[in-house]
Every structure is written in C-alpha cells, then in structure tokens.
C-alpha cells in the first residue's frame, strides 16, 4: 500500500512522500501532528486522507475533510494548491473543493451534496462558528445545516493549532462532545504544529522526515531597536538597508494599521522599488491578487504583511523582519526566510519589539536575545523549548452547545465569539454602495460576496454614528447601526462617498476617497421553477430524494432513514393553506391548475404573502400534531413532526412571533385558520381541520418535545441536526428537478 500511496503522492506533488506521510496513509491521521515548518504538513494531511477516502479505506474514512487555517490567513493559496493536486490526480470531478474564508465563507453550495467526497478549506473563525450553530455571516436559517454536516462524517485538520487562540480549546472540547454525545458517522480531529510541545504526542522528525531544506537553510537572527517615537520610520530605514537587491524581503507587522503605515512610508522612501501590501482585509478580487503575489520569491521587492502569511503560504524571502509575536507565529515567519535554502549564504531574520507590546511574549524575546547573531536552522526552531502558554478563553461546556442548538432569533447565547477568537480579532463584512439619497432603499438587495470586504470589528465600531447600515434581524429593513448591534460576521453597508477602501491597499478607514462600488444592480435570478408543480408531486419527489440520499450515507439506523423519508413526504403539507396557495397563484397570469400547488411557474409568483412572517412548515407541523392516523410502528412520530417543522430552519426549538404580530397570530398562522383536506398518492389522507398554535407558544408542549428529542441517547444534538439537514437537502433537490432558465419568460 505504501507503494500505491507513493505513486499517488508523486502524481499530486511531483515528490516522493516522507515516511511519516506514508504512515498517515496507512494508519490514518493521528490526533496530534508535529512537523517542522516546510515539512509538508498540508500535503501529509490532505493527500493521506484523500488516498484513504478514494483508494485504501473508503468505508471507514469520513467523506468530508475540513482544513482549518488560523483566522487572518490567506486561505486562497492552500485552496489553489489542493485544487492543483486534485487536477493532477484526475479526481477534480470526484472530489468537491470549497473555499470558506472571508466573504467566500458565505458560499453554501457545499451543503447540497452531503453524500459526496469533499474538502472544505477555510479559517477557524468561520468554520468553528458554524460548527457551533452561530456561524459568522452564516444565515440563521442555514445554521442547523452547517452544524449538522460539519459535525458528522467529517475529519477536521487544524493547521498551526497554537495560533487558533480561544479556538484551540474550543476545537478540542467540541471533538470531545461529538464523542460523548454521539454522531451518525465518525467525526475526528487532528491538530498540527511546527513547534515542540512536551505535553502532547507528536510525529517525530526522524529518518527522512522533512526538516526544511536541511542544514543549509539557515537564517541569522538580529534584533532591531526601533525608537518608539519614530518607530515606523526606523523600520522603513532598517528594511531599506537590509534589503538585498534582486531578492524578496518580507516585513510582518502585528496590526493592519501599522502594516498600512509601513507600506505607505516604504513607497514614499523607495519610489522606484516594488512594494506590495498583503493582508486579508480586501475585497475578493484584490485579495486573490495578493494571495498569489508572495509565491514569486525571485522578484526584487518588499512585501509588507500582517499574519496573513503565517500559515498556508509557501513563500520565501532573503530578508524577513517581524515584530515580536507568539512563538508559533515567530517560527512560521522564520520558516519563510530562506525557506528552501535558496540562499546558500543564509537569510536574515530581523525582529523588533513594537511600541504596544504587552509582555506576553517575553519568553520568545528571551530566546531570540539568547541567539542574537546565530545562524539557526529549521531543526533548531522546531526543537526549541519556548513556553507558549494557554490561550485565555471561555470554556465551552456541554450546556453551551445544547443551548446553541436553538437558533431562534434572539436565542441565548447569540454569539459564539468568546469561544472562537479574541476581542481584537473579531471581524465584520463591509460593502460600499452609491445612494443618491445618502441611504439604502427600503428593499436594498443584500450585498453579493464580490462586494464585501472583511474588516476588523473594532475599526467599524469607531466609524462616525450614522455611517454604517445594518439589516434589522426582526423586520429585515436597513437601519443605522450602533456599536452594540455589531458582532463577528455582521454584514453592513457604507455609503461609497464616505471612503474607507483603496484598491491597492484594501481596508483603509483613514481614506476619504470615494470607493468604487461593485454593486451590479438588481439582477433577476437566471434560473427558477419553470412548471406548475402540484403539492402531491413535490411531496412524492422529495421522499424519493430523501430515500436516495439516506441509502448511501453511513451510520443511520433504519428508524432514522424512515423518519427522514416520512418527513420528506409530509414536509410541505402546510402549503395547502389558503394564504400560501394565494401567493403561488396571485402573480397575475400563467393559468395555474386547480389542484393544490407546491411550486408556481416562473415568473407568475412574486413570493409575497398577504400575511407577514407566514411559515407554511408551522402549518405542516400543526396538521401532523392533530391526529395519529399517519403514525406507523417503524418510526417515532415526534421525530418526524420535528423534522417537518424544522426543514426551513425557522420552526425548531423555540418559536417566537413576528415583531408586530397580535396575540392570535404566530408566524403568520392565526388561531382558527382552516386547512382543506389533503390526499397524498402514497395513500395518506389528512382531513380538513382548524388550527390552534398554542402548543408552539411559550409554555406550550412543543419546546419540551424538541428538547426531549435533542437529549435522547440515540439522537443527541449532532444526529438530530444531521437528520434535519438531510430533509432540507432532499427538498432542495426535488425543487431543482423543475428548475430551468428564466430568460425570456414574461409575466
């Protein structure tokens, strides 16, 4: 098998695998992986998992690999490298690859094919928050699907674990909870590091395990003593003196603001030299350009960067300047100085203490001072014993995960940030628009991902009052945001005239230059439902999809498979309600058929209900609760009813009325509403009935029923969310059967 993996690895990378990499392919990924910087951790984790998933251990290898980089990393390069490997192996069509970092973290296409082999590449803030059902910039209603899939049939790989901050203990605790509460299919985790930790197991760098480029890959350590009163200028002067013409130099600063200042000062001091600013706080097109820039190490230039280059970038330099940083970050940066031994006389590693240093990295400074003037190798850095300390973090408890299973608007806790990232690392997404009136229209469209720029939350909170617009989660209208409104992952709009962005710099809050807007206008969807679809047909087709999906997924009991199928059969019963039928038919034409509909033919439905907040799945659940004639011995009707209610992510644990609903209405359903009789071709019949929402109101029976399901030993939160995800996927797929191009369709 080692020979088989050797050919597999060589085809992907052009290199033969190291012994430890081949060992992973034979035995699986271990819990802790410690390999020196440049030693091939990424290829070891990804290609060993992929070989087992496709070739040698298909049935026991999770079908999803989640490759996690620390927040602030440029994940684009890792994503591109894996794409290249898949292409060389000829399996790009067999293995889905998704980038989930920055604005691209909002791409939900990965959720639609849970049975496919897939690799997700992203940063720990976006991925861990989704694994806690509080995804940064993830739709509240999609959160249960993310939660269900990321915690089932998945292997997580955390790159440079010591740079995850509070996310490290959270990732460990979350894996422990998966094991204790149970998942439908095995889900594991591996934590990787290029530094030593005597308290944990490791993959020993023996034999032919990579140690960088060997003894020749040295970098000489030298301290710079910059005057705090002229700190930026001293760094610029030092870089100008240390830079060797014809080579690449890198300066890594601890904050985006200081990186912008050094970049601007370098351009002023060296107008004829190429100076490039690299950080994650840029719109997609600019960020991708920056992600590709560092790889060309043979150019005569200076890269000014934040921690974006610490992990996931195969970049090298002749001279590297870094501010004092945690040991793991320092080792990563040192690994980007003469990374491949391309400079036989060695590289220069310069370091300095920034004016705002906290003292937390005193041990790192002691080690650097002790090695002043020394030429250190990758092996020296790997074997060094420097205390990294434990990140300050709020401890994730089982009760916290159980509480976050409720995704209702306003459910507590509302935010997972304390378990994931430090206060200073929290970010939001900003888009710029041009408004003649100076404010967004009431129906202003949501910004597309291409428009968005991830920026530090603290910077946005400091903008003048009234300058930031946020969509109100209660009524969906855009309104002025205040500081307390903003949390990690918030999506906000800023008037382009206010500035705050420069294409060559990225996020630049000090800039007042108008920002070119990337808004392309209101573009109607290119595809839509192109047929009148009967309710009966949609229910049957959704059940077909559910049975097809569950038949190929491991770990489900027969009862769970049947519950998903039955829930799919009944999920849209509530569309029989007059309010929903009127919405489907009242588009002004198209000659709809007389029978009950589930989907209307484009473009004759405007999707606007006569009742605000109306949720047809609440009606579906009420129909099922009102009678036992549909029960069967093979499946728990309580589970089926929950899966039906939850299939849009709106009616799950606690159910809350709309902001201005009266006491007789709940999510657009009024007590006393009557539904017509419904017959399904499977032989199921549901008589006409009067609806009563009392069970779903505070103090009603619904929430205790759901909590009992969540806490059942054979379900638990991870399995339950996984099952509701499968119903949702089946619904998406059955709906897609009737989709087609809408161009040329005229109402």
C-alpha positions in Angstrom: 0.0 0.0 0.0 2.9 2.3 0.7 4.0 1.9 -3.0 0.5 2.8 -4.1 0.4 5.9 -2.0 3.9 6.8 -3.2 2.7 6.9 -6.7 -0.5 8.8 -5.7 1.5 11.4 -3.7 4.1 11.8 -6.5 1.4 12.3 -9.1 -0.1 15.0 -7.0 3.0 16.9 -5.9 5.9 15.8 -8.1 7.7 14.5 -4.9 8.0 11.2 -3.1 6.3 11.1 0.3 8.3 11.2 3.5 8.0 8.2 5.8 5.6 9.9 8.2 3.3 11.0 5.3 3.1 7.4 4.1 2.4 6.3 7.6 -0.7 8.6 7.7 -1.9 7.0 4.5 -1.5 3.5 6.0 -2.9 4.2 9.5 -5.0 7.3 9.3 -4.4 10.8 10.6 -3.2 11.0 14.2 -4.7 13.3 16.8 -1.5 15.5 17.0 0.9 16.1 14.2 4.2 18.0 14.9 6.4 18.6 11.9 8.9 21.4 11.3 7.9 24.4 9.2 8.2 23.5 5.5 8.0 19.8 6.3 4.9 19.0 4.3 2.1 19.0 6.8 -0.6 20.2 4.4 0.2 17.5 1.8 0.5 14.9 4.5 -2.9 15.6 5.9 -4.8 16.2 2.7 -3.3 13.6 0.5 -3.2 10.8 3.1 -6.9 11.4 3.9 -7.7 11.6 0.2 -5.9 8.3 -0.6 -7.7 6.6 2.2 -11.1 8.1 1.2 -10.7 7.2 -2.5 -8.4 4.1 -2.5 -7.5 2.2 0.6 -10.0 2.7 3.4 -13.2 4.1 1.7 -15.7 2.8 4.1 -14.0 4.0 7.3 -12.8 7.4 6.2 -15.0 10.4 6.7 -16.3 11.8 3.4 -15.5 15.5 4.3 -12.1 16.9 5.2 -12.3 20.4 6.8 -8.8 22.0 6.5 -8.7 24.9 9.0 -6.2 27.7 8.9 -5.9 30.3 11.7 -8.1 33.4 11.4 -6.5 36.1 9.2 -4.7 33.6 6.9 -5.0 33.8 3.2 -6.7 30.5 2.6 -6.8 31.1 -1.1 -3.3 29.7 -1.7 -4.0 26.5 0.2 -7.2 26.1 -1.7 -5.4 26.6 -5.0 -2.7 24.1 -4.1 -5.3 21.4 -3.2 -7.1 22.2 -6.5 -3.8 21.6 -8.4 -3.3 18.3 -6.6 -6.9 17.1 -7.5 -6.3 18.1 -11.1 -3.1 16.2 -11.4 -4.7 13.1 -9.8 -7.6 13.4 -12.2 -10.2 13.4 -9.4 -11.4 17.0 -9.5 -14.9 15.8 -10.7 -15.0 13.2 -7.9 -14.0 15.4 -5.0 -15.7 18.7 -4.3 -13.5 21.5 -3.2 -14.8 24.6 -1.5 -13.2 27.8 -0.2 -14.8 29.0 3.1 -12.8 32.1 4.1 -13.6 35.8 4.1 -16.8 36.6 2.1 -16.5 33.2 0.4 -17.3 31.6 3.8 -20.9 32.6 2.9 -20.9 30.2 -0.1 -23.4 27.4 0.9 -23.0 25.2 -2.2 -21.0 22.7 -0.1 -24.2 21.8 1.9 -26.1 20.5 -1.1 -24.3 17.2 -1.6 -23.6 15.6 1.8 -23.0 12.2 0.2 -20.1 13.4 -1.9 -16.4 13.4 -1.0 -15.5 17.0 -0.3 -12.7 19.2 1.0 -13.5 22.5 2.7 -10.7 25.0 3.2 -11.2 28.0 5.5 -10.3 29.9 8.6 -11.1 28.8 12.1 -13.4 31.8 12.9 -15.8 31.0 10.1 -15.7 27.2 10.4 -15.8 26.8 14.1 -18.6 29.3 14.5 -20.6 27.2 12.0 -19.8 24.0 14.0 -21.5 25.8 17.0 -24.6 26.8 15.0 -23.6 30.5 15.3 -21.8 30.9 12.0 -20.2 34.2 11.4 -22.0 35.7 8.4 -24.0 32.4 8.0 -27.7 32.7 7.6 -29.6 32.0 10.8 -31.9 29.6 9.0 -29.0 27.7 7.3 -27.1 27.4 10.6 -28.6 24.0 11.5 -27.5 22.5 8.2 -23.9 23.7 8.7 -24.0 22.4 12.2 -25.4 19.0 11.2 -22.9 18.4 8.3 -19.7 19.8 9.9 -20.2 17.6 13.0 -20.9 14.4 11.1 -18.8 12.2 8.7 -16.1 14.8 8.8 -12.4 15.0 9.7 -11.1 18.3 10.9 -7.5 19.3 10.5 -6.3 22.4 12.4 -3.1 23.9 10.9 -0.8 25.6 13.4 -3.0 24.9 16.4 -1.2 27.4 18.7 -2.4 30.3 16.5 -6.1 29.5 17.0 -6.4 31.5 20.2 -9.6 30.6 22.1 -10.5 28.4 19.1 -7.9 25.7 20.2 -9.5 24.7 23.5 -12.9 25.0 21.8 -11.9 22.7 19.0 -10.7 20.1 21.5 -13.8 20.4 23.6 -16.1 20.2 20.6 -14.4 16.9 19.4 -14.9 15.5 22.9 -18.6 16.4 22.9 -19.0 14.7 19.5 -17.6 11.5 21.0 -19.7 11.7 24.2 -23.0 12.8 22.6 -22.6 10.8 19.5 -22.7 11.4 15.8 -24.3 9.4 13.0 -21.0 8.7 11.3 -17.5 9.1 12.9 -16.0 12.6 13.0 -12.4 13.1 14.1 -9.9 15.9 14.5 -6.2 16.4 14.1 -4.2 19.3 15.4 -0.9 20.3 13.6 2.0 22.4 14.7 5.5 23.2 13.6 6.7 23.8 17.2 7.5 21.4 20.0 5.2 20.8 23.0 6.4 18.3 25.6 2.9 17.8 27.0 1.5 16.3 23.8 2.3 13.4 21.5 4.0 14.2 18.2 5.1 12.8 14.9 8.8 12.6 15.4 11.0 14.2 12.7 13.2 11.1 12.3 14.7 9.4 9.3 13.7 11.2 6.1 11.1 13.4 7.6 11.4 16.9 6.2 13.5 19.4 8.2 13.1 22.3 5.8 15.9 22.3 3.3 18.4 20.8 5.6 21.4 22.4 7.3 21.9 25.0 4.6 18.6 26.6 5.2 19.8 29.0 7.9 18.7 32.4 8.9 20.8 34.8 11.1 19.0 36.4 13.9 19.4 40.2 14.6 17.5 42.5 16.8 16.4 46.0 15.7 16.0 48.6 18.4 13.5 51.0 16.9 12.8 54.3 18.7 9.1 54.3 19.8 8.9 58.0 18.9 9.8 57.3 15.3 9.0 53.6 15.1 7.6 53.3 11.6 10.4 55.4 10.1 13.1 53.3 11.9 11.5 50.1 10.4 11.5 51.6 7.0 15.1 52.7 7.3 16.2 49.2 8.5 14.3 47.5 5.8 15.8 49.7 3.1 19.3 49.0 4.4 18.8 45.2 4.9 17.1 44.5 1.6 19.4 42.8 -0.9 18.7 43.9 -4.5 17.4 41.1 -6.7 15.7 39.3 -3.8 12.4 39.4 -1.9 12.1 40.9 1.6 9.1 40.5 3.9 8.0 42.6 6.8 5.4 41.2 9.0 3.5 43.6 11.3 1.3 42.9 14.2 -1.6 45.1 13.1 -3.2 46.0 9.8 -3.0 49.7 10.7 0.8 49.5 11.2 1.2 47.5 8.1 -0.6 50.2 6.1 1.7 52.9 7.7 4.9 51.0 6.9 3.7 50.3 3.4 2.9 53.9 2.8 6.3 55.1 4.2 8.2 52.5 2.2 6.6 53.6 -1.0 7.5 57.2 -0.2 11.0 56.4 0.7 11.6 54.0 -2.3 9.5 55.2 -5.2 11.3 53.1 -7.7 11.0 49.8 -5.8 8.1 47.4 -5.9 6.3 47.4 -2.6 3.3 45.1 -2.1 0.9 45.1 0.8 -0.5 41.7 1.8 -3.4 41.2 4.3 -6.9 39.6 4.3 -8.8 42.9 4.6 -9.6 43.4 0.9 -12.4 42.6 -1.5 -12.3 39.2 -3.2 -10.6 40.2 -6.4 -7.9 42.3 -4.7 -7.4 39.6 -2.0 -6.9 36.9 -4.6 -4.3 39.0 -6.4 -2.5 39.5 -3.1 -2.7 35.8 -2.3 -0.8 35.0 -5.5 1.8 37.7 -5.1 4.1 36.2 -2.5 4.9 32.9 -4.3 7.2 34.6 -6.8 10.2 34.9 -4.5 12.7 35.8 -7.3 11.5 39.3 -7.7 13.2 42.4 -6.4 10.6 43.7 -4.0 9.4 44.1 -0.4 6.2 42.5 0.8 4.6 44.2 3.8 2.2 41.8 5.5 0.1 41.0 8.6 -0.2 37.5 10.0 -1.8 36.6 6.6 1.4 34.9 5.5 2.0 32.9 8.8 0.1 29.8 7.7 -0.9 28.3 4.4 1.5 30.2 2.1 4.6 28.6 0.5 6.6 31.9 0.4 10.2 32.6 0.9 12.5 35.7 1.3 16.1 36.6 1.7 15.4 39.1 4.5 12.5 38.9 6.9 11.5 41.5 9.5 9.0 40.5 12.1 7.6 42.2 15.2 7.7 40.2 18.4 4.9 37.6 18.2 3.8 34.4 19.9 6.4 31.6 19.4 4.3 29.6 16.9 3.9 32.7 14.7 7.6 33.5 15.1 8.6 30.0 14.0 6.2 30.2 11.0 7.7 33.5 9.9 11.2 32.3 10.4 10.2 29.4 8.1 9.5 32.0 5.4 13.1 33.3 5.5 15.4 31.3 3.2 12.6 28.6 3.3 14.1 26.3 0.7 17.8 27.0 1.2 17.8 29.0 -2.0 20.3 31.5 -0.5 23.4 29.4 0.3 24.9 32.2 2.4 21.8 32.2 4.6 19.0 34.7 5.2 18.5 37.5 7.7 15.8 37.3 10.3 15.3 40.7 11.9 13.0 41.3 14.8 11.9 44.2 16.9 9.5 44.9 19.8 6.5 47.1 18.8 5.6 50.1 21.0 2.3 48.4 22.1 4.0 45.1 23.2 2.2 43.5 26.1 4.9 41.4 27.7 3.0 38.2 27.0 5.8 37.1 24.6 8.7 37.7 26.9 9.8 34.1 26.6 10.1 34.5 22.9 12.2 37.6 23.3 14.5 35.8 25.7 15.1 33.0 23.2 15.8 35.5 20.4 18.1 37.5 22.5 20.0 34.4 23.5 20.5 33.6 19.8 21.5 37.1 18.7 23.8 36.8 15.7 23.3 33.0 15.5 22.5 31.1 12.3 19.6 28.9 13.2 18.1 26.1 11.1 14.6 24.8 10.8 15.5 21.9 13.1 16.8 24.4 15.8 13.5 26.2 15.7 11.4 23.0 15.9 13.4 21.7 18.8 13.4 24.9 20.8 11.6 24.8 24.1 9.7 28.0 24.5 6.6 28.2 26.7 3.6 29.1 24.6 1.2 29.4 27.4 -2.5 28.6 27.2 -4.9 30.9 25.4 -7.3 32.9 27.5 -10.7 31.5 26.6 -14.2 31.0 27.8 -14.6 27.3 28.4 -17.1 25.6 26.1 -19.5 23.4 28.1 -21.9 20.8 27.1 -24.7 23.1 28.2 -23.4 25.8 25.9 -23.6 23.5 22.8 -27.1 22.3 23.8 -28.2 25.9 24.3 -26.9 26.9 20.8 -29.0 24.1 19.3 -31.8 26.7 19.4 -31.2 29.1 16.5 -34.4 31.1 17.1 -34.0 34.9 16.7 -32.7 36.2 20.0 -31.8 32.8 21.4 -29.1 32.9 24.1 -26.2 32.8 23.6 -26.5 34.9 20.5 -22.8 34.9 19.6 -20.1 32.2 19.6 -17.2 34.7 19.5 -16.0 34.2 23.1 -15.2 30.5 22.3 -13.5 31.3 19.0 -11.5 34.5 18.8 -10.0 37.2 20.9 -11.8 40.5 21.1 -9.2 42.2 18.9 -9.5 39.6 16.2 -13.3 39.9 15.5 -14.3 41.0 12.1 -17.3 42.1 10.1 -18.1 42.3 6.4 -18.5 45.7 4.7 -19.9 46.6 1.3 -20.0 50.0 -0.3 -23.0 51.3 -2.3 -23.8 54.6 -4.1 -27.1 56.2 -3.0 -28.3 59.5 -4.3 -30.4 59.9 -1.2 -27.4 59.0 1.1 -29.2 55.9 2.5 -30.2 52.5 1.2 -33.7 51.9 -0.2 -36.1 50.0 1.9 -35.7 46.9 -0.3 -32.0 47.3 -0.8 -30.6 44.0 -2.0 -28.1 42.1 0.2 -24.5 42.6 -0.9 -23.0 39.9 -3.1 -19.8 38.3 -1.9 -17.8 40.1 -4.6 -18.8 43.4 -3.0 -17.7 42.5 0.5 -14.5 43.2 2.5 -13.7 41.6 5.8 -12.5 44.2 8.2 -11.7 44.5 11.9 -14.9 44.9 14.0 -13.1 47.5 16.2 -12.5 49.7 13.2 -16.1 49.7 12.2 -17.3 50.5 15.7 -15.1 53.6 15.6 -16.8 55.0 12.4 -19.0 58.1 12.9 -22.6 57.4 14.1 -24.9 57.0 11.2 -22.2 55.9 8.7 -22.9 52.2 8.9 -26.2 50.5 7.8 -27.3 47.1 9.1 -30.3 44.9 8.1 -32.6 44.7 11.2 -32.9 40.9 12.0 -36.5 41.4 13.2 -38.1 43.2 10.2 -35.5 42.9 7.5 -35.2 46.7 6.9 -31.9 48.5 6.7 -31.2 50.9 9.6 -28.4 52.8 11.1 -26.2 50.5 13.2 -24.8 51.4 16.6 -21.8 49.8 18.2 -23.8 47.3 20.2 -25.5 46.0 17.1 -22.2 44.7 15.6 -20.8 41.4 16.3 -18.5 38.9 14.5 -19.8 38.2 11.0 -22.2 41.2 10.8 -22.8 42.4 7.2 -23.0 46.1 6.9 -23.3 48.8 4.2 -21.4 52.1 3.9 -22.0 55.0 1.6 -19.3 54.9 -1.1 -18.8 58.6 -0.7 -17.6 58.1 2.9 -14.4 56.3 1.7 -12.7 53.6 3.7 -11.2 51.5 0.9 -8.4 51.8 -1.6 -8.0 49.1 -4.3 -4.2 48.9 -3.8 -4.4 49.0 0.0 -7.6 47.3 0.9 -9.5 48.4 4.0 -8.2 52.0 4.8 -10.6 53.7 7.3 -8.4 56.8 7.2 -9.1 57.3 3.5 -11.9 59.7 2.4 -11.6 58.9 -1.3 -14.9 57.6 -2.7 -14.9 53.8 -3.0 -15.8 52.3 -6.4 -18.9 50.3 -5.8 -19.1 46.7 -7.2 -22.9 46.6 -7.0 -24.1 45.4 -10.4 -27.8 46.3 -9.8 -30.8 44.2 -9.3 -30.3 41.1 -11.4 -33.2 38.7 -11.6 -32.2 35.0 -11.0 -31.1 33.2 -14.1 -33.0 30.0 -13.2 -36.2 29.3 -11.4 -39.1 26.8 -11.3 -40.5 26.6 -14.9 -43.5 24.4 -14.2 -46.7 24.4 -12.0 -45.7 21.7 -9.5 -48.6 20.0 -7.6 -48.3 19.6 -3.9 -48.7 15.8 -4.3 -45.9 15.6 -6.9 -43.5 17.6 -4.8 -44.1 15.5 -1.7 -43.5 12.3 -3.6 -40.4 13.6 -5.3 -38.9 14.9 -2.1 -39.4 11.5 -0.5 -37.7 9.9 -3.4 -34.7 12.2 -3.0 -34.6 11.5 0.8 -34.5 7.8 0.3 -31.8 8.0 -2.4 -29.6 10.2 -0.1 -30.0 8.2 3.1 -29.4 4.9 1.2 -25.8 5.9 0.5 -24.9 7.5 3.8 -23.4 5.5 6.7 -24.3 5.4 10.3 -28.1 5.8 10.1 -30.4 3.4 11.7 -33.4 2.1 9.8 -35.7 4.1 12.0 -33.7 7.3 11.2 -33.8 6.6 7.5 -37.5 6.1 7.6 -38.1 9.2 9.7 -36.2 11.3 7.1 -38.2 9.8 4.3 -41.6 10.3 6.1 -40.7 13.8 7.0 -39.8 14.5 3.3 -43.2 13.0 2.4 -45.1 15.4 4.7 -42.8 18.4 4.9 -44.9 20.8 2.8 -48.4 19.7 3.8 -48.9 23.2 5.2 -48.7 24.7 1.7 -52.3 23.7 1.4 -53.2 26.8 3.5 -55.1 29.4 1.6 -52.5 32.1 2.3 -49.8 30.0 0.6 -51.9 28.9 -2.3 -52.9 32.6 -3.0 -49.2 33.6 -3.0 -48.5 30.9 -5.6 -51.4 31.9 -7.9 -51.7 35.7 -7.5 -48.9 36.6 -9.9 -51.3 37.9 -12.5 -51.3 35.1 -15.1 -50.0 31.8 -16.2 -53.3 29.9 -15.9 -52.4 27.9 -12.8 -54.1 24.5 -12.5 -56.9 24.0 -10.0 -55.3 21.4 -7.7 -53.1 22.2 -4.7 -49.7 23.6 -5.7 -46.3 23.4 -4.1 -44.4 25.5 -6.7 -45.5 28.2 -9.1 -44.3 28.6 -12.6 -41.9 31.5 -13.1 -42.4 34.4 -13.4 -46.0 34.3 -12.1 -45.3 34.3 -8.4 -43.9 37.3 -6.6 -43.2 35.3 -3.4 -45.0 37.9 -1.3 -47.6 36.6 1.2 -50.6 38.6 2.3 -49.6 37.8 5.9 -46.2 38.9 7.1 -44.0 36.1 8.6 -46.2 33.3 7.3 -44.5 29.9 7.7 -46.0 27.0 5.9 -43.9 24.5 7.8 -45.6 25.6 11.0 -48.9 24.6 9.4 -47.4 21.3 8.3 -46.4 20.5 11.9 -49.9 21.5 13.2 -51.5 19.2 10.7 -49.3 16.3 11.9 -49.9 17.1 15.6 -53.7 17.0 15.1 -54.2 13.3 14.6 -52.5 9.9 14.9 -53.8 8.2 11.7 -50.5 8.7 9.9 -48.4 7.0 12.7 -46.6 3.8 11.9 -44.8 1.3 14.2 -41.5 1.7 12.4 -40.9 5.4 13.2 -41.3 7.9 16.0 -44.0 10.4 15.0 -42.4 13.0 17.3 -39.2 12.8 15.3 -41.0 13.0 12.0 -43.0 16.1 13.2 -39.9 17.8 14.3 -38.1 17.2 11.0 -41.1 18.6 9.2 -41.3 21.7 11.3 -37.5 22.3 11.1 -37.0 21.9 7.4 -36.5 25.6 6.7 -34.6 26.4 9.9 -37.3 28.7 11.2 -39.5 26.5 13.4 -37.2 24.4 15.6 -36.8 24.6 19.4 -38.4 27.8 20.5 -40.9 29.6 18.2 -41.3 33.4 18.5 -43.9 35.6 16.9 -43.0 38.4 14.4 -42.3 41.7 15.9 -45.7 43.2 15.4 -48.0 40.1 15.4 -51.1 40.2 17.6 -51.9 37.6 20.2 -53.9 35.4 17.8 -51.1 35.0 15.2 -47.8 33.1 15.3 -45.6 33.4 12.2 -48.5 34.4 10.1 -50.7 31.5 11.2 -53.9 32.6 13.0 -55.7 30.5 15.5 -58.9 29.3 13.9 -57.4 29.2 10.4 -58.8 26.1 8.5 -56.9 23.9 6.1 -58.5 21.9 3.3 -58.3 18.1 3.1 -55.1 16.8 1.6 -54.5 13.4 0.0 -51.1 12.1 -1.0 -50.7 9.4 -3.6 -49.0 7.2 -1.0 -52.4 6.7 0.5 -52.0 9.2 3.3 -55.1 11.4 3.9 -55.3 14.5 6.2 -58.8 15.8 6.8 -59.8 19.5 6.9 -59.1 21.0 10.3 -58.9 24.1 12.4 -55.5 25.3 13.5 -54.5 26.1 17.1 -50.9 27.4 17.7 -51.0 27.1 21.5 -48.5 24.2 21.5 -45.8 26.3 19.9 -46.2 29.3 22.1 -44.2 29.9 25.3 -45.2 27.4 27.9 -46.6 25.1 25.2 -45.7 21.5 24.6 -43.6 22.0 21.5 -40.3 23.1 23.1 -40.2 20.3 25.8 -40.9 17.8 23.0 -37.9 19.0 20.9 -35.6 19.1 23.9 -36.5 15.6 24.7 -35.5 14.6 21.2 -32.3 16.6 21.4 -31.3 14.8 24.6 -32.2 11.3 23.7 -29.3 8.9 23.8 -29.9 7.6 20.3 -30.1 11.1 18.9 -28.4 14.0 20.6 -27.9 17.4 19.0 -25.4 16.3 16.3 -27.5 13.4 15.0 -30.8 15.4 15.2 -29.4 18.3 13.2 -27.9 15.9 10.7 -31.3 14.3 10.1 -33.0 17.7 9.6 -30.2 18.6 7.2 -31.0 15.6 5.0 -34.6 16.5 4.8 -33.6 20.0 3.7 -31.2 18.7 1.1 -34.0 16.4 -0.3 -36.3 19.4 -0.5 -33.7 21.4 -2.4 -33.1 18.6 -4.9 -36.7 17.8 -5.6 -37.3 21.5 -6.2 -34.4 21.6 -8.6 -36.0 19.0 -10.7 -38.2 21.7 -12.1 -35.7 24.5 -12.4 -34.7 25.9 -15.8 -33.6 29.2 -17.4 -36.0 32.1 -16.8 -34.7 34.3 -19.6 -37.5 35.3 -22.0 -40.3 34.4 -19.6 -42.7 37.3 -19.4 -45.5 37.6 -16.8 
